Amino acid sequence: MLTGKQKRYLRSLAMTQKPLINVGKNGLTTQFAQGVADVLEPREMVKIALLPSAEETPAMVADFLVEALPGLEVAQIIGRTLVVFRPAEQEKHRKLSLEVAKRG
């Protein structure tokens, strides 16, 4: 579970990033969840944007991803954008999670 300080740190990093994943008319599928998991492994944090054609709300996307990907946490939902975080499984990709842990 992320603390307030950890979430603030992740939000500050996410401010300068562009969304890597877009949710559109295809909606929430297992392929979407797998794509998020694939991107999360090397990066640990991903910014996701909902396109105007998406029928889902950001809260629905967050709930779907938390259920589909164990260990995933939502750092921020603002407007039609959300920031998700999950520590990498492989030791070589754990850079951001070590920084986040220091702020706990």
Secondary structure by P-SEA (a helix, b strand, c coil): cccaaaaaaaaaaacccccccccccccccaaaaaaaaaaaccccbbbbbbcccccccaaaaaaaaaaaccccccccccccbbbbbbccccccccaaaaaaaaac
